[in-house]
Amino acid sequence: MSIKREGGGFDDYLSGIGVPGMPPRTYPFDPGVAPVVLESHLAQSGHLMLGLKVSMACWMIADRAATRRKVTAAHDAGVPATTGGGPYEVAVAQGRLPSYLELCADVGFDGIECGAGFTDPGVGPAEIVRQAAEYELAVDYELGGKHAGAFAADDARQLIEEGRRWLHAGARRLVIEARESAAGVGLFDRGGEMNVALAERFAEAFGLERLIYEAPTKASQFAFLDHFGPEVQLSNVRLDEILRVEIYRRGLHSDAFANPKLRPQRTVDAAR
């Protein structure tokens, strides 16, 4: 039986049902998967990645060739690779920041994440950004403590001032802390409920294009997308959850389809 084919495949079909093209807005993290696993995810989802965070300090103690292979694979897929904030804090606390920056540059990372999540670095934003720039490393700054619990209104005010200092110093983006649980930390209470009012305060202060909200769980990912719509940038997303996040972002998930902010809007021509 001959089947009449209309359109040009995936892109034409998605456009026809009202799914718009959009830039990558998800920043997944690699918690230490094998290089071959990461390579497979990059082949499948690299075009959807704003960047890749090679997270925690796993990359430092893994086989050196494996770590370099991961960064090379990200670059081959057109995905910038950055380090997580924990190793930066340890480096500063141990008085080894220049050595850390040199190592990151040698491995081939495009940027580093900075923060004061569990230490008091005692180094100003301008100095950090200046030193990182010497190694051609971009700087993202994470707002919020890893062990300080959920944000309160006063915390938000101080964090916004801190974020402004880092952006003024030349930081590329700000990351809102949620760790791997999104419960009892950052914008989330112990039950995992998002503080919408505080999330909006950060968005109003910095704009969604300069913010990345950590969203490590299905509930947190859907909460951000439901509230802000497809423009919100998310990080700490597991590699095997990228596609689920992206179908939700595009209104192709059954729950997202019911949300006017996410549901695809058919054009008049497509509706005929």
C-alpha positions in Angstrom: 0.0 0.0 0.0 1.3 3.4 -1.0 1.3 6.1 1.8 1.0 9.7 0.8 3.7 11.6 2.6 3.1 15.2 3.5 5.6 17.6 5.0 9.3 17.0 5.7 9.5 14.8 8.7 9.9 15.6 12.4 10.3 19.4 12.2 7.4 19.9 9.8 5.1 17.7 11.9 6.0 19.5 15.2 5.5 22.8 13.5 2.2 21.6 12.2 0.8 20.8 15.6 2.0 24.1 17.0 5.3 23.2 18.7 7.6 26.1 18.2 11.3 25.9 17.7 13.2 27.1 20.7 16.8 27.4 21.9 18.2 24.9 24.4 17.2 25.8 28.0 18.1 22.7 30.0 21.5 22.3 31.7 21.8 18.7 32.8 24.5 17.3 35.1 26.7 14.3 34.9 27.1 12.9 38.4 29.8 10.4 37.2 28.4 8.2 34.5 30.6 6.2 32.2 31.9 8.1 29.2 30.0 5.8 26.8 26.8 6.6 28.6 27.3 10.3 28.4 28.2 10.0 24.7 24.9 8.2 24.1 22.9 10.9 25.9 24.8 13.7 24.0 23.9 11.9 20.7 20.3 11.7 21.7 19.8 15.0 23.5 22.8 17.3 22.9 20.8 19.7 20.8 18.5 20.3 23.8 21.3 21.1 26.2 22.2 24.7 27.2 25.3 23.2 28.7 26.6 20.2 30.6 27.7 20.4 34.2 30.2 17.7 35.0 29.1 17.7 38.6 30.6 17.3 42.0 34.3 16.3 42.1 33.8 12.9 40.4 35.7 14.1 37.4 38.8 14.7 39.5 39.3 11.2 40.7 37.9 9.3 37.6 40.4 8.0 35.1 42.0 11.1 33.6 41.4 9.9 30.0 37.8 9.3 30.8 37.3 12.8 32.1 38.9 14.3 29.0 36.9 12.1 26.8 33.7 13.4 28.4 34.6 17.0 27.8 35.6 16.3 24.2 32.3 14.5 23.6 30.4 17.5 24.9 32.4 19.8 22.6 31.9 17.5 19.6 28.1 17.8 20.3 28.3 21.6 20.5 27.6 21.6 24.2 29.7 23.8 26.6 31.0 21.9 29.6 31.4 23.4 33.1 32.3 22.1 36.5 30.1 22.0 39.6 30.5 24.5 42.5 31.8 22.1 45.1 35.3 21.7 43.8 35.6 25.5 43.5 34.7 26.0 47.1 37.2 23.3 48.3 39.9 24.9 46.1 39.4 28.4 47.6 39.2 27.0 51.1 42.4 25.2 50.6 44.2 28.1 49.0 44.5 26.4 45.6 42.3 28.4 43.4 44.9 29.2 40.7 45.8 25.5 40.5 42.1 24.6 40.2 41.6 27.1 37.4 44.7 25.8 35.6 43.4 22.2 35.9 39.9 23.1 34.6 41.4 24.9 31.6 43.8 22.0 30.9 41.0 19.5 30.8 39.1 21.8 28.4 36.2 23.0 30.5 34.4 26.2 29.2 33.5 27.5 32.6 33.2 27.0 36.3 30.4 27.3 38.8 31.2 29.3 41.9 29.4 29.7 45.2 29.5 29.8 49.0 27.2 26.8 49.6 29.2 25.2 52.4 32.3 27.5 52.8 33.1 31.1 53.2 35.4 31.7 50.3 36.4 35.3 51.3 37.3 36.2 47.8 35.5 39.0 45.9 33.5 38.4 42.7 35.7 40.7 40.6 38.8 38.9 41.6 37.3 35.4 40.9 36.0 36.5 37.5 39.3 38.1 36.6 41.3 35.0 37.5 38.9 32.7 35.6 39.1 35.0 32.6 42.9 34.5 32.5 42.2 30.9 31.7 39.3 31.7 29.3 36.8 30.2 31.8 33.3 31.7 32.1 31.8 32.0 35.6 28.3 31.0 36.8 27.5 31.8 40.4 25.2 29.7 42.6 23.0 31.5 45.1 22.1 29.8 48.3 23.6 27.5 50.9 23.6 23.7 50.6 22.9 23.2 54.3 21.0 26.4 55.2 17.5 25.1 54.5 14.8 26.8 52.5 15.0 30.5 51.6 13.1 33.1 53.7 12.2 36.5 52.5 15.2 38.1 54.1 17.5 35.5 52.5 16.1 36.4 49.1 16.9 40.1 49.6 20.5 39.4 50.5 20.9 36.8 47.7 19.6 39.2 45.1 22.2 41.8 46.3 24.8 39.1 46.1 23.7 38.1 42.6 23.9 41.6 41.4 27.5 41.9 42.6 28.5 38.8 40.7 26.7 39.9 37.5 28.3 43.3 37.7 31.7 41.6 38.1 31.1 39.7 34.9 29.5 36.4 35.9 27.6 34.8 33.0 24.5 33.5 34.9 23.2 32.9 38.3 22.1 29.4 39.6 19.4 29.0 42.3 20.4 26.2 44.7 18.2 23.1 45.0 20.8 20.4 45.4 19.7 16.8 44.3 16.5 16.8 46.4 14.6 20.0 45.9 13.3 19.5 49.5 14.2 21.7 52.5 16.6 23.8 50.4 16.5 26.9 48.3 13.0 27.6 46.9 11.6 24.3 48.2 10.2 23.5 51.7 10.7 20.1 53.3 7.7 18.7 51.5 9.1 19.8 48.1 6.6 22.6 47.6 8.0 25.5 45.6 7.9 29.1 47.0 6.4 30.7 43.9 6.6 34.3 45.3 10.4 34.0 46.0 10.9 32.3 42.6 9.3 35.3 41.0 11.4 37.7 43.0 14.6 36.3 41.5 13.0 36.3 38.0 12.0 39.9 38.4 15.4 40.9 39.7 17.5 39.2 37.0 15.3 38.0 34.1 14.9 34.4 33.1 17.7 34.6 30.6 20.3 35.2 33.4 18.9 32.7 35.8 19.1 28.9 36.0 16.9 27.2 38.5 18.1 23.9 39.8 15.3 21.3 39.3 16.5 17.8 40.2 13.1 16.1 40.5 10.1 15.6 38.3 7.9 17.7 40.7 10.4 20.6 40.7 10.9 20.5 37.0 7.1 20.6 36.3 6.5 23.3 38.9 9.0 25.7 37.2 7.6 25.0 33.7 4.0 25.2 34.8 4.6 28.6 36.5 7.1 30.3 34.1 6.4 28.6 30.9 8.9 27.3 28.3 11.4 30.1 28.7 12.6 29.0 32.1 16.1 27.5 32.3 16.6 24.4 34.4 19.7 22.6 35.7 20.6 19.6 37.8 18.4 17.6 35.5 19.4 14.0 35.2 20.6 12.9 31.8 17.9 10.3 31.5 15.2 12.9 32.3 16.1 15.5 29.6 13.6 14.3 27.1 10.8 14.2 29.6 11.6 17.8 30.6 11.6 18.9 27.0 8.3 17.3 26.0 6.8 19.0 29.0 8.4 22.3 28.0 6.8 21.9 24.5 3.4 20.9 25.8 3.7 17.3 24.5 3.3 15.7 27.9 -0.3 15.0 28.9 -0.1 17.2 32.0 1.5 20.1 30.1 -1.0 19.9 27.4 -3.6 21.2 29.8 -1.6 24.3 30.7 -2.3 27.3 28.5 1.3 28.4 29.0 2.7 25.2 27.5 0.0 23.8 25.2 1.0 24.1 21.5 -0.9 26.7 19.6 -2.0 25.6 16.2 -1.8 28.0 13.3 -4.9 28.6 11.1 -3.2 26.7 8.2 -2.3 23.8 10.5 -5.8 23.5 11.7 -7.2 23.0 8.2 
